[in-house]
Amino acid sequence: MKYPVTPDGRYFVVRGRLWRLSNPALPPGEREALTKALMAARRSVRAALRAGDAAALAEARAAVDKAKRALGERGPVWWTDGAPDLNRKMVGNTPYAAWYAGLDA
């Protein structure tokens, strides 16, 4: 992966922001099917934007959200240790700040 992944495998970092990874406990076949559904939904978003079709856009965005929730990238967290969800937070404002700062060294 070209983006750094936190030591606990919960997030990757893009431009200093944490993004939740999908649930590693998903069976490979299920993960593949959900990823394909996500990519198809994203293509539908693009097509709806180009067409200026608000109804299709809403439907496509709902499909993206559904796939991301099924993958564990949104919605309830997939880990069980009670740690908070830091998705979309700036890494420098989280417990991962020292780890991230150490990557430059």
Secondary structure as the mmCIF struct_conf table of DSSP 4:
data_model
#
loop_
_struct_conf.conf_type_id
_struct_conf.id
_struct_conf.beg_label_comp_id
_struct_conf.beg_label_asym_id
_struct_conf.beg_label_seq_id
_struct_conf.end_label_comp_id
_struct_conf.end_label_asym_id
_struct_conf.end_label_seq_id
BEND BEND1 TYR A 3 TYR A 3
STRN STRN1 VAL A 5 VAL A 5
TURN_TY1_P TURN_TY1_P1 PRO A 7 ASP A 8
BEND BEND2 GLY A 9 ARG A 10
STRN STRN2 TYR A 11 VAL A 14
TURN_TY1_P TURN_TY1_P2 ARG A 15 GLY A 16
STRN STRN3 ARG A 17 ARG A 20
HELX_LH_PP_P HELX_LH_PP_P1 LEU A 21 ASN A 23
TURN_TY1_P TURN_TY1_P3 PRO A 24 ALA A 25
BEND BEND3 LEU A 26 LEU A 26
HELX_RH_AL_P HELX_RH_AL_P1 PRO A 28 ALA A 51
TURN_TY1_P TURN_TY1_P4 GLY A 52 GLY A 52
HELX_RH_AL_P HELX_RH_AL_P2 ALA A 54 LEU A 71
TURN_TY1_P TURN_TY1_P5 GLY A 72 GLY A 72
BEND BEND4 GLU A 73 PRO A 76
BEND BEND5 TRP A 78 TRP A 78
BEND BEND6 ASP A 81 ASP A 81
HELX_LH_PP_P HELX_LH_PP_P2 ALA A 83 ASP A 85
TURN_TY1_P TURN_TY1_P6 ASN A 87 ARG A 88
STRN STRN4 MET A 90 MET A 90
HELX_RH_3T_P HELX_RH_3T_P1 VAL A 91 ASN A 93
BEND BEND7 THR A 94 THR A 94
TURN_TY1_P TURN_TY1_P7 PRO A 95 TYR A 96
HELX_RH_AL_P HELX_RH_AL_P3 ALA A 97 GLY A 102
TURN_TY1_P TURN_TY1_P8 LEU A 103 ASP A 104
#
